[in-house]
Amino acid sequence: MYLLLNIQWGKKVFSQPPIVQVLPLKKMREACNFHHRYTSTMREKQFFCYYIIYGKAGAARGYTALLPLCVDEVRLTCVSVFLLLQVFRRKAVELGEKLLPAFKTPTGVPWALLNLKSGIGRNWPWASGGSSILAEYGTLHLEFMHLGALSGRPVFAEKVMNIRKVLNRLDKPQGLYPNYLNPNSGQWGQHHVSVGGLGDSFYEYLLKAWLMSDKTDEEGKKLYYDALQAIEKNLIRKSSGGLTYIAEWKGGLLEHKMGHLTCFAGGMIALGADGAPDDKTGHQMELAAEIARTCHESYTRTSMKLGPEAFRFDGGVEAIATRQNEKYFILRPEVIETYMYMWRFTHDPKYRQWGWEAVQALEKYCRVDGGYSGVRDVYANTPNHDDVQQSFYLAETLKYLYLLFSDDDHLPFEHWMFNTEAHPLPVIKKQNPEIANQLK
């Protein structure tokens, strides 16, 4: 398939395998046949090229995600996929081994960037004090735990468990986790705390590590609920108009801004509400619903009914972007993600209604020849397209929309856990902790 020769197109194709899990069997057959057609002309090194560039154990996710296709009615149709799974599994281990040098720092907290040939790592030039980023080094746990089980090698789990040890030794300002950590000194960098960009998926993975372990990872559970308590005390505020939002914390001062990325938190809080300590389940579900409402308001207060990249609660405005560089929309999934979780846990029809409003807005303002595009200003009357269809639009936004309007038995949460890129990973059941045995 010629599109795979271009790595940007390849990224889009190979970030999508898990989406076939949510399709009806007829669609799954079609997906399998398509897979057979394009893989028959593709060289193996192109798979590996994709994995090493768009990593975080992507091959392990591909292995897990494709396997459910090969059951019951579609077993024969998917035989080519099943055979290819061994390639995914082998490549998953190879990728994990290639990534291990990133952890060769004095603390074991990994670098953000790694030269796979030399094994030399470094951090982003823009990161405060040469720091590693919370949402990067803190978003490896699910994939590396699965990779360790798939390979039978404990080194992968050891690497991510060591990150926890480093964090547990540190004093946390007001119980919060700053976004920057120096991997050499093991000390926090700039004291900037965000549940959105640079921080978001760290908190998500604390909760999901516990849930993915079939609720045996008690340390992950405690870390999550302690962090949520600190977030609620220090970052969550209510506007004069009654909208609950999650602010950012910079050196002890609040910036009353909430990013589109932060809107995932409504779904996260709902997902974890059932296990909340001190009978706080009801309270956390209310909090999740309030955040969902705020993020919905950020959509309804624009001309296009699509949410801005960030919105503010100061200067007399609420849930509105006031800066030009925050008015764009790039097909992000976080608001839809929260609607999906809220629907699953409440079955309140408003969440499907809100999701349908988003579908209509996407069709009206983002649909272009050949796909969908982001827009530069959601407050304008006509769209100025950025001519980019982000890979997460297919992998996350559309997947969460599909699940929002599907029955609950499509990828039930007691058996599946989504990673931060919406790839489903199986819960590691207590009675059979060896994932490799489950997948054979």
N, C-alpha and C positions, 0 to 999 in steps of 0.2 A: 504494500500500500504506500503510494508515493508520499502521502502526508507525513508518514513516520520519519521520512528523511529529514524533515525539519523538526528540530528538538522542541520548538514551542508547540507545534501541533502534536508531537509525540507526548508532551506533558499532558495535554488535554485528553488524549486517548487513554493513556495509562493511568490517569487519576480517576478514571470512571469505572473500572471493573466492579467495585462493590455495588454500583447502582443497579446492576442486573438482579441483585438479590431481592429487591423489592418489587420486581415486575411479576405479572402473572406468568404461568408456565408457558403459554404460547409465546409471549414476548421473550421469555428466557431461551426458548428454542431458537428464536430468530437471532438473539444475541450470540448464542453459541455458534450458529452457522456463520455469522459475520466474523466471529473470532477465528474460526477455522480458515476463512477466506484470507484474512489479512495476515495471519501468522504463517501461512504456508509459503509466503514470499518474503518473510522477514528474517534477517540474520540475528542470531542470539545476542551478539554484542550490542545491538541497539536496545534490547531490553536492559542490559546492564548499564548502558550509557544513561538511560532514563533513571535508573535506580540510584546511581551514584550522584547524579545531579539533583534529583528531587527526592532525597533520601528520607531519613527518620524511619528506617526499616520498612520502606515502602514495599519491598519485595515480600516481606513477611505478611503485610496486609493483603497484597495481591494473592498470596497463597491461601490465606484464610478466606478471603472474600469470594474467590472463584469456586471453592470446593462445594458449597451447598448447591451449585448448579447440577452436580453429578449425582442426583438421587432420583429414585422412582421413575416417573415418565420420561425424564430428560437424560437418563443415564447413557443411553446409546448415542443420542445426539451430541452429548458433551464428551465423548471419549477422547477427542483431541485435546479438549481443555484439561481433562484429568491427567493425560500424559504430560502435558505442559506444566502441570502443577509441580512436578518434581524439579523442573527447571526453576520455577519460582522459589521453591524451598531451598534449593542449593544456592541460588543467587541471594536469597535472604541472609543465609549464613555468611556468604562471601562479603556481602555489603556490611554486615555487622562487624566482621573482622577488619574490613577496610576502615571503619569508623572508629575503632578502638583507640588509635593513636591520638584522637582528639581529647581523650581523657588524661593524657600524660601531662598534667599540670601539677604543681605542688599540692593542691587540694583535691585533685580528682574531678573538679568542676570543669566540664569540657569547654574547649574553644568553640567559637561560633563558626569558624571557617577552617577547612582542612585541605591541604594539598595531598591528594590521595597517592601521588607518586612518591613524594618525599616523606610523607607522614608528619609534616610540620604544620602546626596550627597557629591561628591568630584570631583576634577578635575584630569586630567592625571598627573602622577608624573613627566613626562618630560616637561610639559608646563611651560613656563617662569613665575617664581614668583607665581605659583599656579593659573595661569590665565585660563579663559575660551577662547575658540578658535572661531575666527570670523566666519569661515565656518560652525561651529556647531550651536552656538546660533543664528547666522544670517540665518539659513536655516530651520526655523520652520514656517515661516509666511504663506506659501500657505496651508500647512496641517492643521495648527491650525485655520486659518480662515474658512476653509471648515468644520472642526470638530465642530466649534462653530455654524455654520449654520445647520449642520446635527442634532446637539443635542438641539439647541435652547438655549444653555447656553453661555452667553457673556464672561464668565471667560476665555475661550480659546483665543478669540481675544484680550482680555485685556492683557494677558500675553505677546503676541508678540508685541502689540502696545507699551507696556512699554519699551521693548528693544529699540525701535526707540527713545523714549523719552530720555533714558540714552545716546544713541549715539549722539543725537542732542545737548545735553548739553556739550559734550566734545569738546575741541580744537583738531583739526585734523592737524597733521603735513603736510604742503603743500596740505591740502585738502584730504589727504590719510587716510585710515583706517588701523592701525596696526593689525596684526593677533592675538595679545594677549591683553586681558582685564581682570583686576582683578575684580571678582564679589563682593568682599567685599568693596573695596575702590572706585570702579567705575573709576579707572584710568588705562591708557594704561600700558601694560607691555613692554617687549622688542620691540623696534621700527623696526619691520620686516614687510614689506608690500609685498604681493604676490597676483597676480591674479590667481595663480595656487594653489598648495597645501596650506591648512590652511586658504585661503581667498576666493577662487574661487566662490563658490555658494552663498555667501553673495551678491555679485554684481548681479548675475543672478536673485536672489529673489527680489531685489529692482525693477528691470524692470518687472519681471513677476507678482509681486504683483499689479502693475498698470494695466498691460494687463488683468490679471485674474479678476480684478474688473470692467471689461468693460470700462477701462480708466477713472474711477471715483476717484481712489486713487492718487490724485494730489501730495501728499507728497512723496509717493513712486517714482513717476515719477521724481520729482525734485531731490531727493536723488540720483537716478540712474544717471541722466545726469550730475549732479555736480561731482559725483565720476568718471564718464567716462572722464570728462574734466581734472580732476586731474591726472588720469592714463595716458592720452595722453600727458600731459605736462611733467610729471615726470618719467614715466616708458617706454613709447613707443619710440623706437629708430630704425634707419635704418642702416644696415650694409654697409660696403664699396661695397659689392656686390649687394646692392639694395634690401635686404630682411628686411622687417619690423618685429620686434619682440617686445615682452613685457618682460622687464627685471624685476628683483626683487630689492627691496630697503631695505637696512639694515643700520640703523642709519645714514641715509643721503647719503650713498654711494651705487652706482648701482652695482649689480652683473649681468653681461651680460649672463644670463642663462635663458632659457625658458623651462618650463616643458611640458610634454605631456598633463598634466591636464590643462595647460593654453590654449591649443589649442581650448577649447570650446568657447573662447572669440570671435572668428570670427563669429560663429553662433549667439552668444548673441548680438553682435554689429549690425549684419544684422537684427535680430529680432526687435531691437529697433530703427533702422534707420528712419523708417517712421514717428516716433513722435519726431525726433530730433529738438531742438529749433534752431532758427536763420538760418533756411534754410540749415541745415547741413546734410540733408538726403543723398545727393549725396556723400559728403565727407565721411560719416560714412560707406556707402556701399563700397566705394573704400578702406577704412581702413579694413573692414571685408574681402574683397577679397585679400588684401595684406597679412593678417594674415593667411588666408586659404592657400595661395601659400607658405608661409614660412613653415607651418606645413607639406604641401605636400613635400617640399624639404627635410625636416628631414627624410621622408620615402625614397625618391628616392636616397639619398646619403648613404644608407646602402646596404649591400650585399643582404639582404632578402626582401628589399622594405617594411619593417615594421619599425615604428618609435621607437626611444629610449625613455626611461623614461624622459630624459632631454637632451637638446643640448645647445651648447654654441656658443658665438660670441666673442671670444677673442683668443689671442695667434696665430693669423693667420688662424683660422678655422671659418667656418660659418655653422650653423645648423647641427653640428656634436657633438656627445657625446665624450668627451675626458677622462672621468673617468670611470673606469670599473664598478663601482656601479651605473652608469647611462645608461648602454648599453642594459638593459633588456627590454623586451616587454611583458606585462601581459594582452593582449587582450583588452586594454582600448578603450573606445568609442569616446573620445573627438574629434579626427580628423574627423571621420565619421559623427559625430554630426554636425560639421561645414559644411561639404560637403552637408549634407541634407538641412540645412537652406539656404545655398547659392544656391542650385538648386531650392528650392521653390521660392526664391525671384528673381532669374535671369534667370532660365532655360538655363543657359550656359551649353552645353553638356560636358564640361571638368570636371565638378564636378561628373557626373555619370562615366566618364572615370576613374577619380581618385579613385572613390569608387570601380570600377571593378578591378582596379589594386590591391587594398587592399584585395578584395575577393580572387583573385588568389594567393596572397602571404599567406593569412591565410590558404588556402587549401594546399598549397605546403609545408609550414613550420610549421604550428601549428596543423594540423589535425593528431590525434592519435587514436588508438583503444579506442572507448568509448566516444570520444568527441574531444575537442581542448585543447591545452596546451600553456602556455606562453613559451618564449625562453629566455635564459640567456644572449645572445649576438647577437644582430641583425647585427653585422658587420662580424660575422663568416660565413664561406661558408656552413656549415652544422649546423642544429639546435641542441642545447643542451637544451632539454625540462625541465621545472621546474615541470612538472606533476601536474599542478593546472589549473583547468578551473574555473576562477573567476565567481561569480554569475552575475556580471554586463555584462559579455559577452553575456549571453542570454537576460537579461533584457534591455540592452542598445545598445551594439554594433550591434547585429543582428537586433534589432528593427529599429535602425536608417538606417541600410543598406536596410531593407525592404522598409522603407518609402522613401528612396532616389530613389528607382526604382518603386515607386508606383505613382498613380495619386494624384494630389493635394487635391482631395476631401476625401482622407483617413486622418481622424483627422485634418480637416482644422484649422488653427491657430486662426481664428476668433471665433471658438467655443471651442477649446481645448488648454490647456496650459500644457506642460510637466514640472513635477517637476525635481529636480536635479538627480533623479534616473530613469528618463524617464517614470514615471507613469503619464498618462494623467488625468488632472483634468478639469472639465468643467468651462468655463468662467461664472462668476456670472453676468447674464444679468441685466441691469439697470431696465428693466420693470418687472423683477421677481427676486429680490435679495435673496429670500429664497430657498437655494439649496434643502432643505428637500422637499419643494413642487415640485421642478423640478423632483426629483428622485422618487416620489411616483407613 
